[in-house]
Amino acid sequence: MAKRQQTRLAEMISFAGQNSNGKSTYLGLPLLFLCMALVLPHAMAEDIASFKSVDHLSDQIISKELEIFHHGLELKLNGENKKLWRRRRWFCYSLANSSLTSIGAFVTGTGRLRYANQPGKAPQHLFENATIVRVTANAVSVGGTLAELGIDALDRYKARKKSLDTRSKAKEVVRLQREIARLLVERRQLAMGLEDATERKLYEIEEHVLSDLLVAGLEDFAFYYDETKGTQAKRFTQLLLVGSSNLVSGGGSLYSGVIVPHQYKNAPLKRVRRGGVGGITDIAAGSTNILTPVVATVVDMVQRQDRDSALFKELGAAHADELYDLKKHDQELRQLLAQQVANDQFLRRQKAIDVIFDIIAKHEKANQAERRVAMRNFMLSILNSGVDASGSFSKVVNGVGTTVGAYRYTRDARKRFLVTGRAGIAYGIGNACGVAEVIRDQVTAELKHSSRKKRHALLSQQLTDELQEISAAQSTLAR
C-alpha cells in the first residue's frame, strides 16, 4: 500500500473513532468500515497497477529481445536458401569449362606429339579448332560469373524491398536496442516502488537476466551480420577472380592460337614468339585460380572482423564473461522462484527465456560445425586447384610448357612440339580429373541434401523451426 494512502487511512480511522470531545465511541465503527471500503480498494489498485506494469514491461522487453534473435535468423536463412541453386548452377559452369578445356588440351597435345618429327606437315586448322574449343570453355565461365553477379544484384534488390538486407536489419536492431534500454529504465523505476521486499528482489534479479539477454541477442545478431557480410564479400571476390582469370586465359589463347597464325602467316619466327603469349596468360590465370580460395577466405575473415562500422560502435559485442553472467543470473532467479509460489507472469517469461537458451545452444553447436566444414572446404579447394575446377595446377604446367617452347625453342620445332605436346596432355589429364571431381562432388552434395531433407536436418529447416519457436514465444507473452 502506498505511503500516501496509508497516512490518509490512518487519519480517517482516528477521526472516525472519536467524538467531538476526543473520546472513543462505538458510533465511529460504521464510519470506520465506510472509510476502509472507500480507501483500501484505491490503495490496493495502485499497487496492483504497479505490479502489472512491471510484468507488462518485462514481457515487452523479452518479446523485443526475441525479435533481435529473429532478425539474425532471417539474415542467415535468407542466405542459406540460395546456396542449393547457386551450387547447381556453378556445377553446370564448371562441368562445361572442364570438359571443353580437356577436349581442347588433348587435341592440341596429341597433335603436337604426332607431328613432332614432321612439324611442317602439322595442319594449322587442327590447333586453331582446339584453341576455339578452349576459348569457348573460358567464355562459359566468364558468362557464368556475369550471370551470377546479375542474380546476386537482383537478390539484393529483392532483399531490400523486403527489408531482409543487412542495412535494414541493422537499423531495426539498433531501434530495438534503444527501446529495450528505455523499457529497462522504466521497469526499474516501477519495481523500486513496490513495498514487498521479496517481489523487489525477484524483479531485481530478473532485470539482470533481461540485460544479459539483450547482450546475448546483440552478439547473436552481430555474428550473423558479420557472417552475411563476409560471405557476400567472399563470393564477390571469387566471382571476380574466376571471371578475370578466364577472361585473361581466353584472350591469350585466342590471340596466340587464332589471331597470330593469320597475322604472322609469312613470318614464322614472329608467329612462334607471339604464340608464347598464350602460355604467359595461362600461367597468370592458373596461378590466380590456385590463389582464389586463399584470397577469398582472407577477404571473408577481414570483413567478419571489421568492428569499425557504426553498427558495432553502437551495439558492441558480448564477451565470454558476460554470457557467463547470463547463466549465473538465470540460475539465481530460478532458485529464488523455486523457494516460493511464483505468479503466472514469471513462469511464462521463464518459458520464453528457455527458448532463448535453447537457440543460443543450437547456434553455438552449429557455428562450431560450420567452422570445421569451412576449414575442410578451404583445404580441399586448394588441393582441387581452385574454385574454377579447371585444373589450375595443370594449367600452369601447360602455360610453362607453351612459354618454354615459344621462347627457348623458337628455332627448334621438334623440341617445341614435344614440350608443348606433353604440357597439353598434362593439361588435358588435369581437366579430365576436374570433370570427375566436379561430378563426384555434386552427386555427393545432392545425396546429402536429399538425406538431410528427409530427416528434417537441413540447416534451412532448423532455422525455420527456430523462427517458429520465437513467434510462438512472442505470442505467449502477448496474451
C-alpha positions in Angstrom: 0.0 0.0 0.0 1.3 3.4 -0.9 2.5 5.6 2.0 0.2 8.5 1.0 -2.8 6.2 1.2 -1.6 4.7 4.5 -1.4 8.2 6.1 -4.8 9.2 4.7 -6.4 6.0 6.1 -4.8 6.4 9.5 -6.2 9.9 9.8 -9.7 8.9 8.8 -9.7 5.9 11.3 -8.5 8.2 14.1 -11.2 10.8 13.2 -14.0 8.1 12.9 -13.2 6.5 16.3 -13.5 9.7 18.3 -16.4 12.1 19.3 -16.3 15.8 19.4 -14.6 15.7 22.8 -11.9 13.4 21.5 -13.2 10.3 23.4 -13.6 6.9 21.8 -17.1 6.0 20.7 -18.7 2.9 19.1 -20.7 5.2 16.8 -17.4 5.6 14.8 -17.2 2.0 13.9 -19.7 2.2 10.9 -17.7 5.3 9.7 -14.5 3.3 10.1 -15.7 0.5 7.8 -17.0 3.0 5.4 -13.6 4.7 5.2 -11.8 1.4 4.7 -14.2 0.5 1.9 -13.5 3.8 0.2 -9.7 4.0 0.6 -8.5 0.3 0.5 -9.6 -0.6 -3.0 -8.0 2.6 -4.4 -4.7 2.0 -2.5 -4.6 -1.7 -3.5 -5.3 -0.8 -7.1 -2.2 1.4 -7.2 0.0 -1.4 -6.0 -1.7 -3.9 -8.4 -1.3 -1.5 -11.3 2.4 -1.0 -10.5 2.8 -4.8 -10.2 1.1 -5.4 -13.5 3.1 -2.6 -15.1 6.4 -4.2 -14.2 5.2 -7.6 -15.6 3.9 -5.9 -18.7 7.2 -4.1 -19.3 9.1 -7.4 -18.6 7.0 -9.2 -21.3 7.7 -6.4 -23.7 11.4 -6.5 -23.1 11.7 -10.2 -23.7 9.5 -10.0 -26.7 11.8 -7.4 -28.3 14.9 -9.4 -27.3 13.3 -12.4 -29.1 12.8 -10.1 -32.1 16.5 -9.4 -32.2 17.2 -13.1 -32.4 14.5 -13.3 -35.1 16.3 -10.7 -37.3 19.6 -12.6 -37.1 18.0 -15.9 -38.0 16.3 -14.2 -41.0 19.6 -12.9 -42.3 21.1 -16.4 -42.0 18.0 -18.1 -43.6 17.9 -15.6 -46.5 21.5 -16.6 -47.5 21.0 -20.3 -46.8 18.0 -20.6 -49.1 20.2 -19.5 -52.1 23.0 -22.0 -51.6 21.4 -25.0 -53.2 20.7 -23.5 -56.7 24.0 -21.5 -56.6 25.8 -24.7 -56.3 23.8 -26.4 -59.0 24.4 -23.5 -61.4 28.1 -23.5 -60.7 28.3 -27.2 -61.3 27.0 -26.6 -64.8 29.6 -23.9 -65.5 32.4 -25.9 -64.1 31.4 -29.1 -65.9 31.2 -27.3 -69.2 34.5 -25.5 -68.6 36.5 -28.6 -67.6 35.0 -30.8 -70.3 35.7 -28.4 -73.1 39.1 -27.4 -71.8 40.1 -31.1 -71.5 39.0 -31.8 -75.1 40.9 -28.8 -76.5 44.0 -29.7 -74.5 44.0 -33.3 -75.6 43.6 -32.3 -79.2 46.5 -29.9 -79.0 48.7 -32.2 -77.0 48.2 -35.3 -79.2 48.5 -33.2 -82.4 51.8 -31.8 -81.3 53.3 -35.1 -80.3 52.0 -36.8 -83.5 53.7 -34.2 -85.8 56.8 -33.7 -83.6 59.1 -35.3 -86.1 57.4 -33.6 -89.1 56.4 -30.1 -87.8 55.9 -28.8 -91.3 53.1 -31.2 -92.1 51.1 -30.3 -89.0 47.6 -29.0 -90.1 47.2 -25.5 -88.7 43.4 -25.7 -88.6 43.7 -28.6 -86.1 45.4 -26.4 -83.5 43.1 -23.4 -84.3 40.0 -25.5 -83.7 41.4 -26.9 -80.4 42.1 -23.3 -79.3 38.5 -22.3 -80.2 37.2 -25.1 -78.0 39.3 -23.8 -75.1 38.2 -20.3 -75.7 34.6 -21.5 -75.6 35.3 -23.1 -72.2 36.6 -19.7 -70.9 33.6 -17.9 -72.4 31.3 -20.3 -70.5 33.0 -19.4 -67.2 33.0 -15.7 -67.9 29.3 -15.8 -68.9 28.6 -17.8 -65.7 30.3 -15.3 -63.4 28.4 -12.4 -65.1 25.1 -14.3 -64.7 25.9 -15.0 -61.0 26.8 -11.3 -60.4 23.5 -10.3 -62.1 21.5 -12.8 -60.0 23.2 -11.6 -56.8 22.3 -8.0 -57.7 18.7 -9.0 -58.2 18.6 -10.9 -54.9 20.0 -7.8 -53.1 17.3 -5.7 -54.7 14.6 -8.1 -53.6 16.1 -8.3 -50.1 16.0 -4.5 -49.7 12.4 -4.4 -50.9 11.5 -7.0 -48.1 13.8 -5.3 -45.5 15.9 -8.5 -45.4 19.2 -6.9 -46.3 22.0 -6.3 -43.7 21.4 -2.5 -43.6 17.7 -2.7 -42.9 18.2 -5.4 -40.3 20.9 -3.4 -38.6 18.7 -0.3 -38.4 15.9 -2.4 -36.9 18.2 -3.9 -34.3 19.6 -0.5 -33.3 16.0 0.7 -32.8 15.1 -2.3 -30.7 18.2 -1.9 -28.6 17.2 1.7 -27.8 13.6 0.7 -27.0 14.7 -2.1 -24.7 17.1 0.2 -22.9 14.3 2.7 -22.3 11.9 0.0 -21.1 14.6 -1.4 -18.7 14.8 2.1 -17.1 11.0 2.4 -16.7 10.8 -1.1 -15.3 13.5 -0.4 -12.7 11.7 2.7 -11.5 8.4 0.9 -11.1 10.0 -2.1 -9.4 11.7 0.1 -6.9 8.3 1.5 -5.8 7.0 -1.9 -4.7 6.5 -2.4 -1.0 7.1 -6.2 -0.9 10.8 -6.8 -0.5 10.6 -10.3 -1.9 8.9 -9.0 -5.1 11.5 -6.3 -5.4 14.3 -8.9 -5.1 12.8 -11.1 -7.8 12.4 -8.2 -10.2 15.9 -7.0 -9.4 17.4 -10.4 -10.3 15.2 -10.7 -13.4 16.4 -7.3 -14.5 20.0 -8.7 -14.6 18.7 -11.6 -16.7 16.9 -9.3 -19.1 20.0 -7.1 -19.5 22.2 -10.2 -20.1 19.7 -11.5 -22.7 19.9 -8.2 -24.6 23.7 -8.6 -24.8 23.4 -12.2 -25.9 20.8 -11.2 -28.6 23.1 -8.4 -29.9 26.0 -10.8 -30.1 23.9 -13.4 -31.9 22.8 -10.9 -34.4 26.3 -9.5 -34.8 27.6 -12.9 -35.6 25.1 -13.5 -38.4 25.5 -9.9 -39.6 29.3 -10.5 -39.8 28.8 -13.8 -41.5 26.5 -12.4 -44.1 28.8 -9.5 -44.9 31.8 -11.8 -45.1 30.0 -14.4 -47.3 28.9 -11.7 -49.7 32.4 -10.3 -49.9 33.9 -13.7 -50.3 31.5 -14.7 -53.1 32.1 -11.4 -55.0 35.8 -11.9 -54.7 35.6 -15.5 -56.1 33.4 -14.4 -59.0 35.6 -11.5 -59.8 38.8 -13.6 -59.8 37.4 -16.6 -61.6 35.8 -14.3 -64.3 39.0 -12.3 -64.7 41.3 -15.4 -64.9 39.1 -16.9 -67.6 38.9 -13.6 -69.5 42.7 -13.4 -69.4 43.2 -17.0 -70.3 40.6 -17.0 -73.1 42.0 -13.7 -74.5 45.6 -15.0 -74.5 44.5 -18.3 -76.2 42.5 -16.5 -78.8 45.4 -14.2 -79.6 48.2 -16.8 -79.8 46.2 -19.7 -81.2 43.9 -17.9 -83.8 44.9 -14.4 -84.5 48.7 -14.7 -84.5 48.9 -17.6 -87.1 47.0 -15.4 -89.6 48.6 -12.1 -88.7 52.1 -13.5 -89.0 51.5 -16.2 -91.6 54.6 -15.3 -93.6 56.8 -14.5 -90.5 57.4 -17.9 -88.8 59.7 -16.7 -86.1 57.4 -13.9 -85.0 54.5 -16.3 -85.2 56.2 -18.7 -82.8 57.3 -16.0 -80.3 53.9 -14.2 -80.3 52.4 -17.6 -79.7 54.1 -17.6 -76.3 51.6 -15.0 -75.1 49.0 -17.7 -74.6 51.5 -19.5 -72.3 52.0 -16.4 -70.2 48.3 -15.8 -69.8 47.8 -19.5 -68.8 50.4 -19.1 -66.1 48.8 -16.0 -64.8 45.2 -17.4 -64.9 46.2 -20.8 -63.4 48.1 -19.0 -60.5 45.0 -16.8 -59.9 42.8 -19.8 -59.7 45.1 -21.5 -57.2 45.2 -18.4 -55.0 41.5 -17.6 -55.3 40.4 -19.7 -52.3 43.1 -18.1 -50.2 42.4 -14.6 -51.2 38.6 -15.0 -50.9 39.0 -16.6 -47.4 41.2 -13.7 -46.3 38.6 -11.2 -47.6 35.9 -13.1 -45.7 37.9 -13.0 -42.4 38.8 -9.3 -42.7 35.1 -8.4 -43.4 33.9 -10.5 -40.5 36.3 -9.0 -38.0 35.6 -5.4 -39.1 34.2 -3.8 -36.0 34.7 -0.2 -37.1 31.2 0.3 -38.6 28.6 2.5 -36.9 26.6 -0.6 -36.1 29.2 -2.3 -33.8 30.2 1.0 -32.3 26.6 1.3 -31.1 25.8 -2.4 -30.4 29.1 -3.6 -29.1 29.7 -7.3 -28.7 29.3 -9.8 -25.8 32.3 -11.4 -24.2 32.6 -14.8 -22.5 32.2 -13.3 -19.0 29.0 -11.6 -20.0 27.5 -14.8 -21.3 28.6 -16.5 -18.1 26.8 -13.8 -16.1 23.6 -14.6 -18.1 23.7 -18.2 -17.0 24.6 -17.3 -13.4 21.8 -14.7 -13.0 19.3 -17.0 -14.6 20.2 -19.8 -12.2 19.9 -17.4 -9.3 16.4 -16.3 -10.4 15.3 -19.9 -10.9 16.5 -20.9 -7.4 14.6 -17.9 -5.9 11.4 -18.8 -7.8 11.6 -22.4 -6.6 11.5 -21.2 -3.0 8.1 -19.5 -3.3 5.0 -19.6 -5.3 5.7 -17.5 -8.4 3.0 -15.8 -10.4 2.0 -16.9 -13.8 3.8 -14.0 -15.5 7.2 -15.1 -14.1 6.6 -18.7 -15.2 5.5 -17.5 -18.7 8.7 -15.4 -19.1 10.8 -18.3 -17.9 9.5 -20.4 -20.8 10.4 -17.7 -23.2 13.9 -17.5 -21.7 14.2 -21.2 -22.1 13.5 -20.8 -25.8 16.4 -18.2 -26.0 18.8 -20.5 -24.1 17.9 -23.4 -26.5 18.5 -21.1 -29.5 21.9 -20.0 -28.1 23.0 -23.6 -27.5 21.9 -24.6 -31.0 23.8 -21.7 -32.6 27.0 -22.5 -30.7 26.9 -26.1 -31.8 26.0 -25.2 -35.5 28.7 -22.4 -35.6 31.4 -24.8 -34.4 30.4 -27.4 -37.0 30.3 -24.7 -39.8 33.8 -23.6 -38.9 35.1 -27.2 -39.2 33.4 -27.6 -42.6 34.7 -24.2 -43.8 38.3 -25.2 -42.9 38.0 -28.6 -44.6 36.5 -27.0 -47.7 39.2 -24.4 -47.7 41.9 -27.0 -47.8 40.1 -29.1 -50.4 39.6 -26.1 -52.6 43.4 -25.6 -52.7 44.1 -29.3 -53.3 41.4 -29.4 -56.1 43.1 -26.5 -57.8 40.7 -23.7 -57.0 37.0 -22.9 -57.2 37.0 -22.9 -61.1 37.6 -26.7 -61.1 39.5 -26.3 -64.3 42.8 -28.0 -63.4 44.6 -24.8 -62.3 47.9 -26.6 -61.5 47.9 -28.4 -64.8 47.0 -25.0 -66.4 50.2 -23.5 -65.0 52.1 -26.6 -66.3 50.6 -26.0 -69.8 51.5 -22.3 -69.6 55.1 -23.1 -68.7 55.4 -25.6 -71.5 54.0 -23.2 -74.1 56.2 -20.4 -72.9 59.4 -22.5 -72.9 58.6 -23.9 -76.3 57.9 -20.4 -77.8 60.9 -18.6 -76.3 63.6 -21.2 -75.7 62.9 -23.5 -78.7 61.9 -20.8 -81.2 64.1 -22.3 -83.9 63.8 -25.9 -82.9 60.3 -27.0 -84.0 60.7 -30.7 -82.9 61.6 -29.9 -79.3 59.0 -27.2 -79.2 56.3 -29.6 -80.4 57.5 -32.2 -77.8 57.4 -29.7 -74.9 54.1 -28.2 -75.8 52.6 -31.5 -76.6 53.5 -33.1 -73.3 52.2 -30.0 -71.4 49.0 -30.2 -73.4 48.5 -33.8 -72.4 49.1 -32.9 -68.7 46.6 -30.1 -69.0 44.0 -32.5 -70.5 44.5 -35.0 -67.8 44.2 -32.3 -65.1 40.9 -31.1 -66.5 39.6 -34.7 -67.0 40.3 -35.3 -63.3 38.5 -32.0 -62.7 35.4 -33.3 -64.6 35.3 -36.5 -62.5 35.8 -34.4 -59.3 33.0 -31.9 -60.2 30.6 -34.8 -60.9 31.5 -36.7 -57.7 31.2 -33.6 -55.6 27.8 -32.6 -56.9 26.4 -36.1 -56.7 27.6 -36.3 -53.1 26.1 -32.9 -52.3 22.7 -33.9 -53.8 22.6 -37.2 -51.9 23.4 -35.4 -48.6 20.8 -32.8 -49.3 18.1 -35.4 -50.0 19.0 -37.4 -47.0 19.0 -34.4 -44.6 15.8 -33.1 -46.0 14.0 -36.4 -45.3 15.4 -36.4 -41.7 14.5 -32.7 -41.3 18.1 -32.0 -40.7 18.8 -29.2 -43.3 20.1 -26.0 -41.8 17.3 -24.1 -43.5 14.7 -26.4 -41.9 16.3 -25.9 -38.5 16.4 -22.1 -38.9 12.7 -22.1 -39.9 11.8 -24.2 -36.8 13.7 -21.7 -34.6 11.8 -18.8 -36.2 8.5 -20.5 -35.4 9.6 -21.1 -31.8 10.4 -17.4 -31.4 7.0 -16.4 -32.9 5.2 -18.9 -30.5 7.1 -17.5 -27.5 6.2 -13.9 -28.5 2.5 -14.9 -28.9 2.6 -16.4 -25.4 4.0 -13.3 -23.9 1.4 -11.1 -25.7 -1.5 -13.0 -24.0 
